[in-house]
Amino acid sequence: MKNFTYKSPASLKDASQLLGDDWSQSIALAGGTDLLNLMKNEVETPTRVVNLKQIKELNKIEYNSGYGLKLGALATIAEIAAHPVIKAKYRVLHEAAREIASPQLGNMGTLGGNLCQRPRCWYYRNEFPCLRKGGDICYAIDGKNKFHCIIGGGPCFIVHPSDMAVALMALDANVTIFDGEKNHTVPISEFYLLPEQDMYRETVLKPGEIVTHIYVPDVGSGEKSGYFKFKERGIWDFAVVSVAVMLRKKGKTIREARVTLGGIAPKPWLEPHVSENLINLVPDEDNVSAICDQSLRNAFDLGQNGYKILLAKNLMKRMILKLAS
């Protein structure tokens, strides 16, 4: 690990200034569960590490009926998983948080860190001069691509590893960002970037900007949600494919639906065909199967990852029917 200076500001403004000065060499530290590994392997080589954990306003979890849920970026994964309101009202978020990591990592890892983590691609994280590190090739195209993306890729074929982002996109959440002077808010669907938009960033965050809170709308009448994560190992692991679904029903009819997928794209993927065609549907196994079978029309097989296409369709079907019953 290369030498660095360590700063621990007590205010957002001071933290933003430290991250904005010489921004290419400064990096924010939240839980540190991933950053320290990146620094040890010299994938990240900052000269300044800015600790955010002294900024108390980023730790809170607040719920107000009629308004919704406000999650501080430094709220830990364990706190989110254990929160009684989240468990009762935002089941998809509770289930995603519970699936992320071991108890030790859950007590350290933060929501903001989970949303902003770097790709898990083994070429990016090892000694390969890939596109994302300034090289001229994505090694996954002709290499080992079992876990790489099936949609939204090119010229880089990473998948985004966040479980929380998939759940929050199903809930139509918004991300609040501090730019050094004021806050602004973006829908989580616009927070992430595809490689064709920017090869070196996964989010819209600019130098000096900090994620402060996530806002989730209040749960409406007849709303149910859930999360399922298919892993290669039975213990805590990153998603091969994950699915988050939010359904709002009136009687037997679906009035609103958001279906999102993880592990298949460089960002959390809102599946538009399924989400749109569930609306005004009285669901049963036949019509849900038909809708899911017609999804992911632009998905492609790099050679070893084609199994994800059928897996994603079946996981969507399974979760939709579970929530619709």
GIRA-V156745 format. One record per residue. N is the residue number from 1. RES is the residue in one letter. NEAR is the number of other ideal C-beta (glycine too) atoms within 10 Angstrom. Layout:
BEGIN
N & RES & NEAR
N & RES & NEAR
END
This chain:
BEGIN
1 & M & 11
2 & K & 9
3 & N & 6
4 & F & 16
5 & T & 12
6 & Y & 9
7 & K & 16
8 & S & 15
9 & P & 17
10 & A & 10
11 & S & 12
12 & L & 18
13 & K & 15
14 & D & 16
15 & A & 24
16 & S & 21
17 & Q & 15
18 & L & 21
19 & L & 23
20 & G & 16
21 & D & 13
22 & D & 12
23 & W & 14
24 & S & 8
25 & Q & 12
26 & S & 20
27 & I & 18
28 & A & 22
29 & L & 19
30 & A & 25
31 & G & 22
32 & G & 16
33 & T & 19
34 & D & 19
35 & L & 21
36 & L & 14
37 & N & 13
38 & L & 18
39 & M & 19
40 & K & 10
41 & N & 13
42 & E & 10
43 & V & 16
44 & E & 18
45 & T & 14
46 & P & 19
47 & T & 13
48 & R & 16
49 & V & 20
50 & V & 22
51 & N & 16
52 & L & 23
53 & K & 14
54 & Q & 13
55 & I & 22
56 & K & 11
57 & E & 12
58 & L & 24
59 & N & 14
60 & K & 13
61 & I & 17
62 & E & 13
63 & Y & 17
64 & N & 9
65 & S & 9
66 & G & 5
67 & Y & 11
68 & G & 18
69 & L & 24
70 & K & 16
71 & L & 27
72 & G & 23
73 & A & 27
74 & L & 24
75 & A & 21
76 & T & 23
77 & I & 27
78 & A & 19
79 & E & 20
80 & I & 27
81 & A & 19
82 & A & 14
83 & H & 20
84 & P & 9
85 & V & 14
86 & I & 22
87 & K & 16
88 & A & 10
89 & K & 19
90 & Y & 29
91 & R & 19
92 & V & 27
93 & L & 29
94 & H & 23
95 & E & 20
96 & A & 31
97 & A & 29
98 & R & 18
99 & E & 19
100 & I & 23
101 & A & 20
102 & S & 11
103 & P & 11
104 & Q & 10
105 & L & 16
106 & G & 21
107 & N & 14
108 & M & 17
109 & G & 24
110 & T & 27
111 & L & 29
112 & G & 25
113 & G & 25
114 & N & 26
115 & L & 24
116 & C & 23
117 & Q & 20
118 & R & 18
119 & P & 21
120 & R & 16
121 & C & 24
122 & W & 14
123 & Y & 25
124 & Y & 20
125 & R & 16
126 & N & 11
127 & E & 9
128 & F & 18
129 & P & 12
130 & C & 22
131 & L & 21
132 & R & 21
133 & K & 14
134 & G & 9
135 & G & 12
136 & D & 8
137 & I & 15
138 & C & 26
139 & Y & 20
140 & A & 27
141 & I & 15
142 & D & 10
143 & G & 18
144 & K & 14
145 & N & 22
146 & K & 15
147 & F & 22
148 & H & 28
149 & C & 29
150 & I & 27
151 & I & 20
152 & G & 20
153 & G & 24
154 & G & 14
155 & P & 12
156 & C & 24
157 & F & 27
158 & I & 27
159 & V & 29
160 & H & 26
161 & P & 20
162 & S & 26
163 & D & 27
164 & M & 29
165 & A & 28
166 & V & 26
167 & A & 32
168 & L & 30
169 & M & 27
170 & A & 30
171 & L & 24
172 & D & 16
173 & A & 24
174 & N & 19
175 & V & 27
176 & T & 18
177 & I & 20
178 & F & 21
179 & D & 16
180 & G & 17
181 & E & 9
182 & K & 7
183 & N & 12
184 & H & 11
185 & T & 13
186 & V & 14
187 & P & 11
188 & I & 25
189 & S & 18
190 & E & 11
191 & F & 25
192 & Y & 25
193 & L & 17
194 & L & 18
195 & P & 23
196 & E & 12
197 & Q & 11
198 & D & 11
199 & M & 16
200 & Y & 11
201 & R & 13
202 & E & 23
203 & T & 20
204 & V & 15
205 & L & 18
206 & K & 12
207 & P & 14
208 & G & 19
209 & E & 19
210 & I & 26
211 & V & 25
212 & T & 20
213 & H & 25
214 & I & 27
215 & Y & 18
216 & V & 21
217 & P & 13
218 & D & 14
219 & V & 20
220 & G & 10
221 & S & 8
222 & G & 14
223 & E & 19
224 & K & 16
225 & S & 24
226 & G & 21
227 & Y & 26
228 & F & 19
229 & K & 23
230 & F & 17
231 & K & 15
232 & E & 10
233 & R & 8
234 & G & 6
235 & I & 6
236 & W & 14
237 & D & 14
238 & F & 19
239 & A & 27
240 & V & 22
241 & V & 25
242 & S & 26
243 & V & 33
244 & A & 31
245 & V & 30
246 & M & 25
247 & L & 24
248 & R & 17
249 & K & 19
250 & K & 10
251 & G & 8
252 & K & 10
253 & T & 12
254 & I & 22
255 & R & 17
256 & E & 16
257 & A & 24
258 & R & 22
259 & V & 27
260 & T & 28
261 & L & 29
262 & G & 30
263 & G & 30
264 & I & 28
265 & A & 22
266 & P & 25
267 & K & 25
268 & P & 28
269 & W & 27
270 & L & 19
271 & E & 23
272 & P & 11
273 & H & 14
274 & V & 25
275 & S & 20
276 & E & 11
277 & N & 19
278 & L & 24
279 & I & 13
280 & N & 9
281 & L & 18
282 & V & 11
283 & P & 20
284 & D & 11
285 & E & 11
286 & D & 8
287 & N & 13
288 & V & 22
289 & S & 16
290 & A & 11
291 & I & 23
292 & C & 25
293 & D & 13
294 & Q & 12
295 & S & 20
296 & L & 23
297 & R & 7
298 & N & 7
299 & A & 21
300 & F & 14
301 & D & 12
302 & L & 20
303 & G & 13
304 & Q & 14
305 & N & 23
306 & G & 15
307 & Y & 13
308 & K & 27
309 & I & 18
310 & L & 13
311 & L & 17
312 & A & 27
313 & K & 23
314 & N & 16
315 & L & 22
316 & M & 29
317 & K & 20
318 & R & 16
319 & M & 24
320 & I & 26
321 & L & 16
322 & K & 13
323 & L & 20
324 & A & 20
325 & S & 7
END
